[in-house]
């Protein structure tokens, strides 16, 4: 039975944004062809494929989110992050998601220590849930 106090969803930008996905693939192919034509090395081309696909993994692969009354779970590929709400002190909302930060004030480290949660047509629900768990809020545009 599903718990109403738990919010679960899957974010998969590659499947949701078809036009952007096509342009990204087109650019990647152009980069890989350029790498091959400038180096004439299959090894360098394979390395560039691995690096670029690894960097763009969150765009190409789905991410599962679960917000419960006591913790946040994020499952991506073979990894899973799980943190208590008490770890986070502030959050910042933008058009694509919300950044949960362990710092009370903006810090350069929050992108490394915080966690970014992407929306999937559920912005209002997620922001309401997060704001009920974290008192301090700031909206970035």
N, C-alpha and C positions, 0 to 999 in steps of 0.2 A: 504494500500500500504506500502511496506517495505521501510524504510529509508536506503539508502546506507551508511550513516555516522554512522549507529548503527551496532554493531557486537553482535550477539546473538548465544548462543550454550548451549548444555546440556552436562555435564560430568557425567558419570556413570561408575566408575572403575569396579564395580562388573560385569557388563555386557560386558565390553570391554576385560577384562583379565580373560578368562575362567579358565586357569590352576591355576593362583594365587587364584582365587575365590574358587576353589575346595580345595586347600590346606588350605586356611583360615577357611573354614567351617569344614574341618577335624580337624584342631587344636582346634577350638572352642568346638567341640563335645568332643574331648579328655579332654580339660580343665573342661568342665561341668561334665563329667563322673568322673574325678578325684576329683572334689569338692564334688560330691555326695558320692563317695566311702570313702573319708576321713572324712566327717562330718556326713554322714547318715541323712542329713537334707534336706528336699525338699525346705524349706524356703531359706537356704543358696544357694542352686542350682539356684533357681529362681532369687535371688538377683544377683548372678554372671552372669546369662544370661542377666539381665537388664543392669548391669554395662558394660559388654563387648559389647553388641549390641549398647548401647548408645555411647560408645567410638569409635566404628567402624562405626557409622552412615554415615559419609561422604563416606565411601567405599561402603556400601550397598545401599544407597539411592541416587537418582540423584540430582544434583545441577544445577540450571539454572543461566547463567551469561548473563548480558547485559552491554555492554560498549557503551555509547553514547558520544556525544561531550561535555557534561557538567557533567555527573555523571556515577557512577558504581553501578549496582544493582546485588545482589547475593541472589537468592531464594533457600532456603534449608528447606525441610520438612514444618514446620509451621512458620518458621522465614524468615525475609527478611532484608538484610542490604542494605543501600543506602547511598553513600558518594559522595561528589563533588571531582573532580580531584584536586582541589586546596588543599585538605587535605593531599595529598601524595607528598613527596619530593624526593623519590628515589625508585628504584625497583631492584630486583635481579631475574635473570632468572636461572632456573635449567631445568633438562630434563623433569620434569612433570608439571611445571607451573611457575608462576611468583609471587613473593611476593611484594606487594605494601606496602611501609613503609612511615610513617609520619615523619621519621627522615632523616636528610641529611646524617648523618654518621651511620655506623652500631651500633645497640644498642640491648641490651638484651630484651628490651621491644617491639621490632618491631613485634615479633610473637604474641603478645597480642593486640597490637594497630593497627597493619597492617592487611592486608587481602591477603590470598593466593588464586590465581586464577589458577585452573587446566586446562590444555590443553585438547582438544579432537580432535586430528589430525589437529589442526589449530595453531600450535606454531608460524609460521612466521607471520600470520595475527595478532595474539594477541600481539606479541612483537612489531611489527610495530605500531599498534594502541597505545599501552602503551607508547612507546618511543616518539610518536608524542605529547603525553599529559604531560609526565614527562621528564624533560631535563636530570637529572642526572641518569646515568645507571651504574650498576655494574653486572658482570656475576659471579655467584658462581658455582663451579663444585663439 
